[in-house]
Amino acid sequence: MKKIKFFLNFQKEEKWLKQMAAQGYQLKKQGPIYTFEPAPPKQTNIKIDYRHFKKQQDFLNYRSIFEDSGWQHISGTKNSGNQYFKQIDDNSYDDIFSDTTSRAGRYKRLANMMLFMFVIILPLVIISSTKGTLGIDIFLNPRTLYYTPGLWERSGLEFWQAFLFETPFALMRGLSSSISLAILISYVLLTIKSLTLYRKASKSSGNK
Amino acid sequence: MRRDKSLPLTETVYYILLALTEPTHGYVLMQKVEELSNGQVRLAAGTLYGAVENLLKKGFIVSIPSDDARRKVYAISQEGEKILHADYQRMTHMLSVTEKILNGSEFK
């Protein structure tokens, strides 16, 4: 079974995956869609870390530490960020973090990544906006999206005919800059949201 | 004398450095820390990994070549030995000064 869902809050995501497992769906893979495997309903402890790795060997070493201590790596790649672990040894520590600072640290790394994406995308949006056609100015003055010469001086039926004819093309022109601007704004919001989660997690002690 | 800004070490860092005077890989390190601390410091995998990464960055420990491609072996560095010793002396002083003041009192 496949599911599409988006989480920024790791605790909520862990809870949802736990519920899915209790209903008989074991997480098999995530990224970006959740793939579940039907299985007998089972109490499953799933925890998520957020890390990127420079080298494949670093990633292997990381996974070994978890697997040696009773936590099976279910999903995640060297560059995926989200790393999913399932507790397979009942005698092991029942969390992948043993203090508040490290439990909150994953949100800090997530926020850094979102900020990094924003910084990467920002110059692209600035460059395209200074080039005129794909700019912020289209939101201030949407008329620039229409290329028909003398369109805005026309009136009556003559205006509406030309206006409606060009509107689909104008929307297409506007769309690409709207999308890039929307992506940029999303990264700002994602950065703020993950920083909020970081602060919240830093304060809550012992709350898993 | 100016004190190193890494001092005092946290209990976790102190035990990790102490455990790594004998090179070993991640999981054994977790067990050794628990053993050395008399079961007081139990580290979960993610927390240990973060602590180790942090110590590598600070240069207090190094990763040394090993036969196991899947498991890195860590060892304390010279820099790490210095800081461990400095923290040991800090605590020795605390103990001796405490004993001197509270000597003979009901605290003993």
Chai-1 contact restraints between the chains, C-beta under 6 A:
chainA,res_idxA,chainB,res_idxB,connection_type,confidence,min_distance_angstrom,max_distance_angstrom,comment,restraint_id
A,D49,B,G46,contact,1.0,0.0,6.0,A-B,restraint_1
A,L60,B,R70,contact,1.0,0.0,6.0,A-B,restraint_2
A,N61,B,K72,contact,1.0,0.0,6.0,A-B,restraint_3
A,Y62,B,Y49,contact,1.0,0.0,6.0,A-B,restraint_4
A,S64,B,R70,contact,1.0,0.0,6.0,A-B,restraint_5
A,S64,B,R71,contact,1.0,0.0,6.0,A-B,restraint_6
A,I65,B,G26,contact,1.0,0.0,6.0,A-B,restraint_7
A,I65,B,Y27,contact,1.0,0.0,6.0,A-B,restraint_8
A,I65,B,A45,contact,1.0,0.0,6.0,A-B,restraint_9
A,I65,B,Y49,contact,1.0,0.0,6.0,A-B,restraint_10
A,F66,B,A45,contact,1.0,0.0,6.0,A-B,restraint_11
A,D68,B,Y27,contact,1.0,0.0,6.0,A-B,restraint_12
A,S69,B,Y27,contact,1.0,0.0,6.0,A-B,restraint_13
A,S69,B,A45,contact,1.0,0.0,6.0,A-B,restraint_14
A,W71,B,A45,contact,1.0,0.0,6.0,A-B,restraint_15
A,Y93,B,A44,contact,1.0,0.0,6.0,A-B,restraint_16
A,D95,B,A44,contact,1.0,0.0,6.0,A-B,restraint_17
A,I96,B,A44,contact,1.0,0.0,6.0,A-B,restraint_18
A,I96,B,A45,contact,1.0,0.0,6.0,A-B,restraint_19
A,I96,B,G46,contact,1.0,0.0,6.0,A-B,restraint_20
A,F97,B,A44,contact,1.0,0.0,6.0,A-B,restraint_21
A,F97,B,G46,contact,1.0,0.0,6.0,A-B,restraint_22
A,F97,B,T47,contact,1.0,0.0,6.0,A-B,restraint_23
A,S98,B,L43,contact,1.0,0.0,6.0,A-B,restraint_24
A,S98,B,A44,contact,1.0,0.0,6.0,A-B,restraint_25
A,S98,B,T47,contact,1.0,0.0,6.0,A-B,restraint_26
A,D99,B,T47,contact,1.0,0.0,6.0,A-B,restraint_27
A,S102,B,T47,contact,1.0,0.0,6.0,A-B,restraint_28
A,S102,B,G50,contact,1.0,0.0,6.0,A-B,restraint_29
A,G105,B,G50,contact,1.0,0.0,6.0,A-B,restraint_30
